[in-house]
Amino acid sequence: MTIESKLVKTYLNHPRYPNAKITAIFLLLLSIILSNFHWHDMNALAPFLAAKKSQVFESGEYWRLFTTTFVHGNLEHLLSNSMMLVFLSYFVSAFYGQFLTFLATIITGALINYFVLYNSSLNITIVGISGVIYFLWGFWLI
């Protein structure tokens, strides 16, 4: 007599939050819109998006820690981050909720940008959501 076991339900095939696509699309659209503002300096918002060490720590422009997460240097930079952003934000949002995903993206993006700028010896400009993507990978894997 042989006993067979059949795996019917796993954690991955049963997401708890069905509207995860909305979070993934929202984060992607936010990145596209803010990057577009950054690329075209004709907009009044463009000079206030990217972050430099002097702007954040000396001028006290702490909002840049949040906005620079969604700004990308060029189209290739945006496209290289977009696939993983959509993929990971969808999975994290499907299993942990839209609010937690959005909050984690905003907070970890600002914290990562803070530590990068604080520990940098140069007055570099940082842009991009790569740090958040690494966080989302770690969060999803753990």
BAZA-571880 format. One record per residue: residue number from 1; x, y, z of N, C-alpha, C in turn. Coordinates in Angstrom, 1 decimal. Layout:
{pos = NUM	n.east = X	n.north = Y	n.up = Z	ca.east = X	ca.north = Y	ca.up = Z	c.east = X	c.north = Y	c.up = Z}
...
# end
This chain:
{pos = 1	n.east = 0.8	n.north = -1.2	n.up = 0.0	ca.east = 0.0	ca.north = 0.0	ca.up = 0.0	c.east = 0.9	c.north = 1.2	c.up = 0.0}
{pos = 2	n.east = 0.6	n.north = 2.2	n.up = -0.9	ca.east = 1.4	ca.north = 3.4	ca.up = -1.0	c.east = 0.5	c.north = 4.6	c.up = -0.6}
{pos = 3	n.east = 1.1	n.north = 5.5	n.up = 0.1	ca.east = 0.4	ca.north = 6.7	ca.up = 0.5	c.east = 0.9	c.north = 7.9	c.up = -0.3}
{pos = 4	n.east = 0.0	n.north = 8.6	n.up = -1.0	ca.east = 0.4	ca.north = 9.7	ca.up = -1.8	c.east = -0.1	c.north = 11.0	c.up = -1.1}
{pos = 5	n.east = 0.7	n.north = 12.0	n.up = -1.1	ca.east = 0.2	ca.north = 13.3	ca.up = -0.6	c.east = 0.3	c.north = 14.3	c.up = -1.8}
{pos = 6	n.east = -0.7	n.north = 15.1	n.up = -1.8	ca.east = -0.9	ca.north = 16.1	ca.up = -2.9	c.east = -0.9	c.north = 17.5	c.up = -2.3}
{pos = 7	n.east = -0.1	n.north = 18.3	n.up = -2.8	ca.east = 0.0	ca.north = 19.7	ca.up = -2.3	c.east = -1.1	c.north = 20.5	c.up = -3.1}
{pos = 8	n.east = -2.1	n.north = 20.9	n.up = -2.3	ca.east = -3.2	ca.north = 21.6	ca.up = -2.9	c.east = -3.1	c.north = 23.1	c.up = -2.8}
{pos = 9	n.east = -2.7	n.north = 23.5	n.up = -1.6	ca.east = -2.6	ca.north = 25.0	ca.up = -1.4	c.east = -1.3	c.north = 25.4	c.up = -0.8}
{pos = 10	n.east = -0.7	n.north = 26.4	n.up = -1.3	ca.east = 0.5	ca.north = 27.0	ca.up = -0.8	c.east = 0.3	c.north = 28.4	c.up = -0.5}
{pos = 11	n.east = 1.3	n.north = 29.0	n.up = 0.1	ca.east = 1.3	ca.north = 30.4	ca.up = 0.5	c.east = 1.3	c.north = 31.3	c.up = -0.8}
{pos = 12	n.east = 2.0	n.north = 30.8	n.up = -1.8	ca.east = 2.1	ca.north = 31.6	ca.up = -3.1	c.east = 0.9	c.north = 31.5	c.up = -4.0}
{pos = 13	n.east = 0.1	n.north = 30.5	n.up = -3.9	ca.east = -1.1	ca.north = 30.4	ca.up = -4.8	c.east = -2.3	c.north = 30.9	c.up = -4.2}
{pos = 14	n.east = -2.2	n.north = 31.5	n.up = -3.0	ca.east = -3.4	ca.north = 32.1	ca.up = -2.4	c.east = -3.1	c.north = 33.4	c.up = -1.8}
{pos = 15	n.east = -3.0	n.north = 34.5	n.up = -2.6	ca.east = -2.8	ca.north = 35.8	ca.up = -2.1	c.east = -4.0	c.north = 36.3	c.up = -1.2}
{pos = 16	n.east = -3.7	n.north = 37.1	n.up = -0.2	ca.east = -4.7	ca.north = 37.5	ca.up = 0.7	c.east = -5.4	c.north = 38.8	c.up = 0.3}
{pos = 17	n.east = -4.6	n.north = 39.6	n.up = -0.5	ca.east = -5.1	ca.north = 41.0	ca.up = -1.0	c.east = -5.3	c.north = 41.0	c.up = -2.5}
{pos = 18	n.east = -6.5	n.north = 41.0	n.up = -3.0	ca.east = -6.7	ca.north = 40.9	ca.up = -4.4	c.east = -6.3	c.north = 42.1	c.up = -5.3}
{pos = 19	n.east = -6.2	n.north = 43.3	n.up = -4.7	ca.east = -5.9	ca.north = 44.5	ca.up = -5.5	c.east = -4.5	c.north = 44.9	c.up = -5.6}
{pos = 20	n.east = -3.6	n.north = 43.9	n.up = -5.6	ca.east = -2.2	ca.north = 44.2	ca.up = -5.6	c.east = -1.7	c.north = 44.9	c.up = -6.9}
{pos = 21	n.east = -2.4	n.north = 44.7	n.up = -8.0	ca.east = -2.0	ca.north = 45.3	ca.up = -9.2	c.east = -2.1	c.north = 46.8	c.up = -9.1}
{pos = 22	n.east = -3.0	n.north = 47.3	n.up = -8.3	ca.east = -3.1	ca.north = 48.8	ca.up = -8.2	c.east = -1.9	c.north = 49.4	c.up = -7.5}
{pos = 23	n.east = -1.4	n.north = 48.7	n.up = -6.5	ca.east = -0.2	ca.north = 49.3	ca.up = -5.9	c.east = 1.0	c.north = 49.2	c.up = -6.8}
{pos = 24	n.east = 1.2	n.north = 48.1	n.up = -7.5	ca.east = 2.3	ca.north = 48.0	ca.up = -8.5	c.east = 2.2	c.north = 49.1	c.up = -9.5}
{pos = 25	n.east = 1.0	n.north = 49.3	n.up = -10.1	ca.east = 0.9	ca.north = 50.3	ca.up = -11.1	c.east = 1.0	c.north = 51.7	c.up = -10.6}
{pos = 26	n.east = 0.5	n.north = 51.9	n.up = -9.4	ca.east = 0.7	ca.north = 53.3	ca.up = -8.8	c.east = 2.1	c.north = 53.6	c.up = -8.6}
{pos = 27	n.east = 2.9	n.north = 52.7	n.up = -8.0	ca.east = 4.3	ca.north = 53.0	ca.up = -7.8	c.east = 5.1	c.north = 53.2	c.up = -9.1}
{pos = 28	n.east = 4.7	n.north = 52.4	n.up = -10.1	ca.east = 5.4	ca.north = 52.6	ca.up = -11.4	c.east = 5.0	c.north = 54.0	c.up = -12.0}
{pos = 29	n.east = 3.7	n.north = 54.3	n.up = -12.0	ca.east = 3.3	ca.north = 55.6	ca.up = -12.5	c.east = 3.9	c.north = 56.8	c.up = -11.8}
{pos = 30	n.east = 4.0	n.north = 56.7	n.up = -10.5	ca.east = 4.6	ca.north = 57.7	ca.up = -9.7	c.east = 6.1	c.north = 57.9	c.up = -10.1}
{pos = 31	n.east = 6.8	n.north = 56.8	n.up = -10.4	ca.east = 8.2	ca.north = 56.9	ca.up = -10.8	c.east = 8.2	c.north = 57.5	c.up = -12.2}
{pos = 32	n.east = 7.3	n.north = 57.1	n.up = -13.1	ca.east = 7.3	ca.north = 57.7	ca.up = -14.5	c.east = 7.0	c.north = 59.2	c.up = -14.4}
{pos = 33	n.east = 6.0	n.north = 59.6	n.up = -13.7	ca.east = 5.7	ca.north = 61.0	ca.up = -13.6	c.east = 6.8	c.north = 61.9	c.up = -13.0}
{pos = 34	n.east = 7.3	n.north = 61.5	n.up = -11.9	ca.east = 8.3	ca.north = 62.3	ca.up = -11.2	c.east = 9.6	c.north = 62.3	c.up = -12.0}
{pos = 35	n.east = 9.9	n.north = 61.2	n.up = -12.7	ca.east = 11.1	ca.north = 61.1	ca.up = -13.5	c.east = 11.0	c.north = 62.0	c.up = -14.7}
{pos = 36	n.east = 9.8	n.north = 62.1	n.up = -15.3	ca.east = 9.5	ca.north = 62.9	ca.up = -16.4	c.east = 9.7	c.north = 64.4	c.up = -16.0}
{pos = 37	n.east = 9.2	n.north = 64.8	n.up = -14.8	ca.east = 9.4	ca.north = 66.1	ca.up = -14.3	c.east = 10.9	c.north = 66.4	c.up = -14.2}
{pos = 38	n.east = 11.6	n.north = 65.5	n.up = -13.7	ca.east = 13.1	ca.north = 65.7	ca.up = -13.5	c.east = 13.8	c.north = 65.8	c.up = -14.8}
{pos = 39	n.east = 13.4	n.north = 65.0	n.up = -15.8	ca.east = 14.1	ca.north = 65.1	ca.up = -17.1	c.east = 13.8	c.north = 66.4	c.up = -17.8}
{pos = 40	n.east = 12.7	n.north = 67.0	n.up = -17.6	ca.east = 12.3	ca.north = 68.2	ca.up = -18.3	c.east = 12.3	c.north = 69.4	c.up = -17.3}
{pos = 41	n.east = 13.4	n.north = 70.1	n.up = -17.3	ca.east = 13.6	ca.north = 71.2	ca.up = -16.3	c.east = 12.6	c.north = 72.3	c.up = -16.5}
{pos = 42	n.east = 11.7	n.north = 72.3	n.up = -17.5	ca.east = 10.8	ca.north = 73.4	ca.up = -17.7	c.east = 9.7	c.north = 73.4	c.up = -16.6}
{pos = 43	n.east = 9.6	n.north = 72.3	n.up = -15.9	ca.east = 8.6	ca.north = 72.3	ca.up = -14.9	c.east = 9.1	c.north = 72.9	c.up = -13.6}
{pos = 44	n.east = 8.3	n.north = 73.6	n.up = -12.9	ca.east = 8.7	ca.north = 74.3	ca.up = -11.6	c.east = 9.1	c.north = 73.2	c.up = -10.5}
{pos = 45	n.east = 8.6	n.north = 72.0	n.up = -10.6	ca.east = 8.8	ca.north = 71.0	ca.up = -9.6	c.east = 10.2	c.north = 70.3	c.up = -9.8}
{pos = 46	n.east = 10.7	n.north = 70.3	n.up = -11.0	ca.east = 12.0	ca.north = 69.6	ca.up = -11.3	c.east = 13.1	c.north = 69.8	c.up = -10.4}
{pos = 47	n.east = 13.4	n.north = 71.1	n.up = -10.0	ca.east = 14.6	ca.north = 71.3	ca.up = -9.2	c.east = 14.5	c.north = 70.8	c.up = -7.7}
{pos = 48	n.east = 13.3	n.north = 70.4	n.up = -7.3	ca.east = 13.0	ca.north = 70.0	ca.up = -6.0	c.east = 12.9	c.north = 68.5	c.up = -5.8}
{pos = 49	n.east = 13.3	n.north = 67.7	n.up = -6.8	ca.east = 13.1	ca.north = 66.2	ca.up = -6.7	c.east = 14.3	c.north = 65.4	c.up = -6.3}
{pos = 50	n.east = 15.4	n.north = 65.6	n.up = -6.9	ca.east = 16.6	ca.north = 64.9	ca.up = -6.6	c.east = 17.2	c.north = 65.4	c.up = -5.3}
{pos = 51	n.east = 18.2	n.north = 64.6	n.up = -4.8	ca.east = 18.7	ca.north = 64.9	ca.up = -3.5	c.east = 20.3	c.north = 64.9	c.up = -3.5}
{pos = 52	n.east = 20.8	n.north = 66.0	n.up = -2.9	ca.east = 22.3	ca.north = 66.1	ca.up = -2.7	c.east = 22.5	c.north = 66.2	c.up = -1.2}
{pos = 53	n.east = 23.7	n.north = 65.9	n.up = -0.8	ca.east = 24.0	ca.north = 65.9	ca.up = 0.7	c.east = 23.8	c.north = 67.3	c.up = 1.2}
{pos = 54	n.east = 24.3	n.north = 68.3	n.up = 0.5	ca.east = 24.2	ca.north = 69.7	ca.up = 0.9	c.east = 22.8	c.north = 70.2	c.up = 1.0}
{pos = 55	n.east = 21.9	n.north = 69.7	n.up = 0.1	ca.east = 20.5	ca.north = 70.2	ca.up = 0.1	c.east = 19.8	c.north = 69.6	c.up = 1.3}
{pos = 56	n.east = 20.0	n.north = 68.3	n.up = 1.6	ca.east = 19.3	ca.north = 67.7	ca.up = 2.7	c.east = 19.8	c.north = 68.1	c.up = 4.0}
{pos = 57	n.east = 21.1	n.north = 68.0	n.up = 4.3	ca.east = 21.6	ca.north = 68.2	ca.up = 5.6	c.east = 22.0	c.north = 69.7	c.up = 5.9}
{pos = 58	n.east = 22.4	n.north = 70.4	n.up = 5.0	ca.east = 22.8	ca.north = 71.8	ca.up = 5.2	c.east = 21.6	c.north = 72.8	c.up = 5.0}
{pos = 59	n.east = 20.8	n.north = 72.5	n.up = 4.0	ca.east = 19.6	ca.north = 73.4	ca.up = 3.7	c.east = 18.3	c.north = 72.9	c.up = 4.4}
{pos = 60	n.east = 18.4	n.north = 71.7	n.up = 5.0	ca.east = 17.2	ca.north = 71.1	ca.up = 5.7	c.east = 16.0	c.north = 70.7	c.up = 4.8}
{pos = 61	n.east = 16.3	n.north = 70.4	n.up = 3.5	ca.east = 15.3	ca.north = 70.0	ca.up = 2.6	c.east = 15.1	c.north = 68.5	c.up = 2.6}
{pos = 62	n.east = 14.5	n.north = 68.0	n.up = 3.7	ca.east = 14.3	ca.north = 66.6	ca.up = 4.0	c.east = 13.3	c.north = 65.9	c.up = 3.1}
{pos = 63	n.east = 12.4	n.north = 66.6	n.up = 2.5	ca.east = 11.5	ca.north = 66.0	ca.up = 1.6	c.east = 12.2	c.north = 65.3	c.up = 0.4}
{pos = 64	n.east = 13.4	n.north = 65.8	n.up = 0.1	ca.east = 14.1	ca.north = 65.2	ca.up = -1.0	c.east = 14.5	c.north = 63.7	c.up = -0.7}
{pos = 65	n.east = 14.5	n.north = 63.3	n.up = 0.5	ca.east = 14.8	ca.north = 61.9	ca.up = 0.9	c.east = 13.6	c.north = 61.0	c.up = 0.3}
{pos = 66	n.east = 12.4	n.north = 61.6	n.up = 0.3	ca.east = 11.3	ca.north = 60.8	ca.up = -0.2	c.east = 11.1	c.north = 61.0	c.up = -1.7}
{pos = 67	n.east = 11.3	n.north = 62.1	n.up = -2.3	ca.east = 11.0	ca.north = 62.4	ca.up = -3.7	c.east = 12.1	c.north = 61.7	c.up = -4.6}
{pos = 68	n.east = 13.3	n.north = 61.7	n.up = -4.1	ca.east = 14.4	ca.north = 61.2	ca.up = -5.0	c.east = 14.3	c.north = 59.7	c.up = -5.2}
{pos = 69	n.east = 13.5	n.north = 59.0	n.up = -4.4	ca.east = 13.3	ca.north = 57.6	ca.up = -4.6	c.east = 12.6	c.north = 57.3	c.up = -5.9}
{pos = 70	n.east = 11.7	n.north = 58.2	n.up = -6.3	ca.east = 10.9	ca.north = 58.0	ca.up = -7.5	c.east = 11.4	c.north = 58.7	c.up = -8.7}
{pos = 71	n.east = 12.5	n.north = 59.3	n.up = -8.6	ca.east = 13.1	ca.north = 60.0	ca.up = -9.8	c.east = 14.3	c.north = 59.2	c.up = -10.3}
{pos = 72	n.east = 14.4	n.north = 59.1	n.up = -11.6	ca.east = 15.4	ca.north = 58.3	ca.up = -12.3	c.east = 16.2	c.north = 59.2	c.up = -13.2}
{pos = 73	n.east = 17.5	n.north = 58.8	n.up = -13.4	ca.east = 18.4	ca.north = 59.7	ca.up = -14.2	c.east = 18.0	c.north = 59.8	c.up = -15.7}
{pos = 74	n.east = 17.6	n.north = 58.6	n.up = -16.2	ca.east = 17.2	ca.north = 58.6	ca.up = -17.6	c.east = 16.2	c.north = 57.5	c.up = -17.9}
{pos = 75	n.east = 15.8	n.north = 57.3	n.up = -19.1	ca.east = 14.8	ca.north = 56.3	ca.up = -19.5	c.east = 15.4	c.north = 54.9	c.up = -19.2}
{pos = 76	n.east = 16.6	n.north = 54.7	n.up = -19.5	ca.east = 17.2	ca.north = 53.3	ca.up = -19.3	c.east = 17.2	c.north = 53.0	c.up = -17.8}
{pos = 77	n.east = 17.5	n.north = 54.0	n.up = -17.0	ca.east = 17.5	ca.north = 53.8	ca.up = -15.5	c.east = 16.1	c.north = 53.4	c.up = -15.0}
{pos = 78	n.east = 15.1	n.north = 54.2	n.up = -15.5	ca.east = 13.7	ca.north = 53.9	ca.up = -15.2	c.east = 13.3	c.north = 52.5	c.up = -15.6}
{pos = 79	n.east = 13.6	n.north = 52.1	n.up = -16.9	ca.east = 13.2	ca.north = 50.8	ca.up = -17.4	c.east = 13.9	c.north = 49.7	c.up = -16.6}
{pos = 80	n.east = 15.2	n.north = 49.9	n.up = -16.2	ca.east = 15.9	ca.north = 48.8	ca.up = -15.5	c.east = 15.3	c.north = 48.6	c.up = -14.1}
{pos = 81	n.east = 14.7	n.north = 49.6	n.up = -13.5	ca.east = 14.1	ca.north = 49.4	ca.up = -12.2	c.east = 12.6	c.north = 49.1	c.up = -12.3}
{pos = 82	n.east = 12.0	n.north = 49.4	n.up = -13.4	ca.east = 10.5	ca.north = 49.2	ca.up = -13.5	c.east = 10.1	c.north = 47.7	c.up = -13.4}
{pos = 83	n.east = 10.8	n.north = 46.8	n.up = -14.0	ca.east = 10.4	ca.north = 45.4	ca.up = -14.1	c.east = 10.4	c.north = 44.9	c.up = -12.6}
{pos = 84	n.east = 11.5	n.north = 45.0	n.up = -11.9	ca.east = 11.5	ca.north = 44.5	ca.up = -10.6	c.east = 10.6	c.north = 45.2	c.up = -9.6}
{pos = 85	n.east = 10.4	n.north = 46.5	n.up = -9.8	ca.east = 9.5	ca.north = 47.3	ca.up = -9.0	c.east = 8.1	c.north = 46.7	c.up = -9.1}
{pos = 86	n.east = 7.6	n.north = 46.6	n.up = -10.3	ca.east = 6.3	ca.north = 46.1	ca.up = -10.5	c.east = 6.1	c.north = 44.6	c.up = -10.0}
{pos = 87	n.east = 7.1	n.north = 43.8	n.up = -10.3	ca.east = 7.0	ca.north = 42.4	ca.up = -9.9	c.east = 7.0	c.north = 42.3	c.up = -8.4}
{pos = 88	n.east = 8.0	n.north = 42.9	n.up = -7.7	ca.east = 8.1	ca.north = 42.8	ca.up = -6.2	c.east = 7.0	c.north = 43.5	c.up = -5.5}
{pos = 89	n.east = 6.6	n.north = 44.7	n.up = -6.0	ca.east = 5.5	ca.north = 45.4	ca.up = -5.3	c.east = 4.2	c.north = 44.7	c.up = -5.4}
{pos = 90	n.east = 4.0	n.north = 44.0	n.up = -6.6	ca.east = 2.8	ca.north = 43.2	ca.up = -6.7	c.east = 2.8	c.north = 42.0	c.up = -5.7}
{pos = 91	n.east = 3.9	n.north = 41.3	n.up = -5.6	ca.east = 3.9	ca.north = 40.2	ca.up = -4.7	c.east = 3.8	c.north = 40.6	c.up = -3.2}
{pos = 92	n.east = 4.5	n.north = 41.6	n.up = -2.8	ca.east = 4.5	ca.north = 42.1	ca.up = -1.5	c.east = 3.1	c.north = 42.6	c.up = -1.1}
{pos = 93	n.east = 2.5	n.north = 43.3	n.up = -2.1	ca.east = 1.2	ca.north = 43.9	ca.up = -1.8	c.east = 0.1	c.north = 42.8	c.up = -1.8}
{pos = 94	n.east = 0.3	n.north = 41.8	n.up = -2.6	ca.east = -0.7	ca.north = 40.7	ca.up = -2.6	c.east = -0.8	c.north = 39.9	c.up = -1.3}
{pos = 95	n.east = 0.3	n.north = 39.8	n.up = -0.7	ca.east = 0.4	ca.north = 39.0	ca.up = 0.5	c.east = 0.4	c.north = 39.8	c.up = 1.8}
{pos = 96	n.east = 0.8	n.north = 41.1	n.up = 1.8	ca.east = 0.9	ca.north = 41.9	ca.up = 3.0	c.east = 0.0	c.north = 43.2	c.up = 3.0}
{pos = 97	n.east = -0.6	n.north = 43.4	n.up = 1.8	ca.east = -1.5	ca.north = 44.6	ca.up = 1.8	c.east = -0.9	c.north = 45.8	c.up = 1.1}
{pos = 98	n.east = -1.8	n.north = 46.6	n.up = 0.5	ca.east = -1.3	ca.north = 47.8	ca.up = -0.2	c.east = -0.8	c.north = 48.8	c.up = 0.7}
{pos = 99	n.east = -1.4	n.north = 49.0	n.up = 1.9	ca.east = -0.9	ca.north = 50.1	ca.up = 2.8	c.east = 0.5	c.north = 49.8	c.up = 3.3}
{pos = 100	n.east = 0.8	n.north = 48.5	n.up = 3.7	ca.east = 2.1	ca.north = 48.1	ca.up = 4.2	c.east = 3.1	c.north = 48.3	c.up = 3.1}
{pos = 101	n.east = 2.8	n.north = 47.9	n.up = 1.9	ca.east = 3.7	ca.north = 48.0	ca.up = 0.7	c.east = 4.1	c.north = 49.4	c.up = 0.4}
{pos = 102	n.east = 3.1	n.north = 50.3	n.up = 0.4	ca.east = 3.3	ca.north = 51.7	ca.up = 0.1	c.east = 4.1	c.north = 52.3	c.up = 1.2}
{pos = 103	n.east = 3.7	n.north = 52.1	n.up = 2.4	ca.east = 4.4	ca.north = 52.6	ca.up = 3.6	c.east = 5.9	c.north = 52.2	c.up = 3.7}
{pos = 104	n.east = 6.1	n.north = 50.9	n.up = 3.4	ca.east = 7.4	ca.north = 50.3	ca.up = 3.4	c.east = 8.3	c.north = 50.9	c.up = 2.3}
{pos = 105	n.east = 7.7	n.north = 51.2	n.up = 1.2	ca.east = 8.4	ca.north = 51.8	ca.up = 0.0	c.east = 8.8	c.north = 53.2	c.up = 0.4}
{pos = 106	n.east = 7.9	n.north = 54.0	n.up = 0.9	ca.east = 8.2	ca.north = 55.4	ca.up = 1.3	c.east = 9.3	c.north = 55.5	c.up = 2.4}
{pos = 107	n.east = 9.1	n.north = 54.7	n.up = 3.5	ca.east = 9.9	ca.north = 54.8	ca.up = 4.6	c.east = 11.3	c.north = 54.2	c.up = 4.3}
{pos = 108	n.east = 11.4	n.north = 53.1	n.up = 3.7	ca.east = 12.7	ca.north = 52.5	ca.up = 3.5	c.east = 13.4	c.north = 53.3	c.up = 2.4}
{pos = 109	n.east = 12.7	n.north = 53.8	n.up = 1.4	ca.east = 13.4	ca.north = 54.7	ca.up = 0.4	c.east = 14.0	c.north = 55.9	c.up = 1.1}
{pos = 110	n.east = 13.3	n.north = 56.5	n.up = 2.0	ca.east = 13.9	ca.north = 57.7	ca.up = 2.7	c.east = 15.0	c.north = 57.3	c.up = 3.6}
{pos = 111	n.east = 14.9	n.north = 56.2	n.up = 4.3	ca.east = 16.0	ca.north = 55.8	ca.up = 5.2	c.east = 17.3	c.north = 55.4	c.up = 4.4}
{pos = 112	n.east = 17.1	n.north = 54.7	n.up = 3.3	ca.east = 18.2	ca.north = 54.3	ca.up = 2.5	c.east = 18.9	c.north = 55.5	c.up = 1.9}
{pos = 113	n.east = 18.1	n.north = 56.5	n.up = 1.4	ca.east = 18.7	ca.north = 57.7	ca.up = 0.9	c.east = 19.4	c.north = 58.5	c.up = 2.0}
{pos = 114	n.east = 18.8	n.north = 58.5	n.up = 3.2	ca.east = 19.5	ca.north = 59.2	ca.up = 4.3	c.east = 20.9	c.north = 58.6	c.up = 4.6}
{pos = 115	n.east = 20.9	n.north = 57.3	n.up = 4.7	ca.east = 22.2	ca.north = 56.7	ca.up = 5.0	c.east = 23.2	c.north = 56.8	c.up = 3.9}
{pos = 116	n.east = 22.8	n.north = 56.8	n.up = 2.6	ca.east = 23.7	ca.north = 56.9	ca.up = 1.5	c.east = 24.3	c.north = 58.3	c.up = 1.5}
{pos = 117	n.east = 23.4	n.north = 59.3	n.up = 1.7	ca.east = 23.9	ca.north = 60.7	ca.up = 1.7	c.east = 24.7	c.north = 61.0	c.up = 2.9}
{pos = 118	n.east = 24.3	n.north = 60.5	n.up = 4.0	ca.east = 25.0	ca.north = 60.8	ca.up = 5.3	c.east = 26.4	c.north = 60.2	c.up = 5.2}
{pos = 119	n.east = 26.6	n.north = 59.1	n.up = 4.7	ca.east = 27.9	ca.north = 58.4	ca.up = 4.7	c.east = 28.7	c.north = 58.7	c.up = 3.5}
{pos = 120	n.east = 28.2	n.north = 59.5	n.up = 2.6	ca.east = 28.9	ca.north = 59.9	ca.up = 1.4	c.east = 29.9	c.north = 61.0	c.up = 1.7}
{pos = 121	n.east = 31.1	n.north = 60.9	n.up = 1.2	ca.east = 32.1	ca.north = 62.0	ca.up = 1.4	c.east = 32.0	c.north = 63.1	c.up = 0.4}
{pos = 122	n.east = 31.2	n.north = 62.8	n.up = -0.7	ca.east = 31.1	ca.north = 63.7	ca.up = -1.8	c.east = 29.7	c.north = 64.3	c.up = -1.8}
{pos = 123	n.east = 29.5	n.north = 65.4	n.up = -2.5	ca.east = 28.2	ca.north = 66.0	ca.up = -2.6	c.east = 27.6	c.north = 65.5	c.up = -3.9}
{pos = 124	n.east = 27.2	n.north = 64.2	n.up = -3.9	ca.east = 26.7	ca.north = 63.6	ca.up = -5.1	c.east = 25.2	c.north = 63.8	c.up = -5.1}
{pos = 125	n.east = 24.6	n.north = 63.6	n.up = -6.3	ca.east = 23.1	ca.north = 63.6	ca.up = -6.4	c.east = 22.7	c.north = 62.2	c.up = -6.6}
{pos = 126	n.east = 21.7	n.north = 61.8	n.up = -5.7	ca.east = 21.2	ca.north = 60.4	ca.up = -5.8	c.east = 19.8	c.north = 60.4	c.up = -6.4}
{pos = 127	n.east = 19.5	n.north = 59.4	n.up = -7.2	ca.east = 18.1	ca.north = 59.2	ca.up = -7.7	c.east = 17.9	c.north = 57.7	c.up = -7.9}
{pos = 128	n.east = 16.7	n.north = 57.3	n.up = -7.9	ca.east = 16.3	ca.north = 56.0	ca.up = -8.2	c.east = 15.7	c.north = 55.2	c.up = -7.0}
{pos = 129	n.east = 15.1	n.north = 54.1	n.up = -7.4	ca.east = 14.3	ca.north = 53.3	ca.up = -6.4	c.east = 15.0	c.north = 51.9	c.up = -6.2}
{pos = 130	n.east = 16.3	n.north = 51.8	n.up = -6.6	ca.east = 17.0	ca.north = 50.6	ca.up = -6.5	c.east = 17.2	c.north = 50.1	c.up = -5.1}
{pos = 131	n.east = 17.4	n.north = 51.0	n.up = -4.1	ca.east = 17.5	ca.north = 50.6	ca.up = -2.7	c.east = 16.2	c.north = 50.0	c.up = -2.2}
{pos = 132	n.east = 15.1	n.north = 50.5	n.up = -2.7	ca.east = 13.8	ca.north = 50.0	ca.up = -2.2	c.east = 13.6	c.north = 48.6	c.up = -2.9}
{pos = 133	n.east = 14.0	n.north = 48.4	n.up = -4.1	ca.east = 13.9	ca.north = 47.1	ca.up = -4.7	c.east = 14.7	c.north = 46.1	c.up = -4.0}
{pos = 134	n.east = 15.9	n.north = 46.4	n.up = -3.6	ca.east = 16.7	ca.north = 45.4	ca.up = -2.7	c.east = 15.9	c.north = 45.2	c.up = -1.4}
{pos = 135	n.east = 15.4	n.north = 46.2	n.up = -0.8	ca.east = 14.6	ca.north = 46.0	ca.up = 0.4	c.east = 13.4	c.north = 45.0	c.up = 0.1}
{pos = 136	n.east = 12.7	n.north = 45.3	n.up = -0.9	ca.east = 11.5	ca.north = 44.4	ca.up = -1.2	c.east = 11.9	c.north = 43.0	c.up = -1.5}
{pos = 137	n.east = 13.1	n.north = 42.8	n.up = -2.1	ca.east = 13.6	ca.north = 41.4	ca.up = -2.3	c.east = 13.8	c.north = 40.8	c.up = -1.0}
{pos = 138	n.east = 14.5	n.north = 41.5	n.up = -0.1	ca.east = 14.8	ca.north = 40.9	ca.up = 1.2	c.east = 13.5	c.north = 40.7	c.up = 2.0}
{pos = 139	n.east = 12.6	n.north = 41.6	n.up = 2.0	ca.east = 11.3	ca.north = 41.5	ca.up = 2.7	c.east = 10.5	c.north = 40.3	c.up = 2.2}
{pos = 140	n.east = 10.5	n.north = 40.1	n.up = 0.9	ca.east = 9.7	ca.north = 39.0	ca.up = 0.3	c.east = 10.4	c.north = 37.7	c.up = 0.6}
{pos = 141	n.east = 11.7	n.north = 37.6	n.up = 0.6	ca.east = 12.4	ca.north = 36.4	ca.up = 0.8	c.east = 12.3	c.north = 36.0	c.up = 2.3}
{pos = 142	n.east = 12.3	n.north = 36.9	n.up = 3.2	ca.east = 12.2	ca.north = 36.6	ca.up = 4.6	c.east = 10.8	c.north = 36.2	c.up = 5.0}
# end
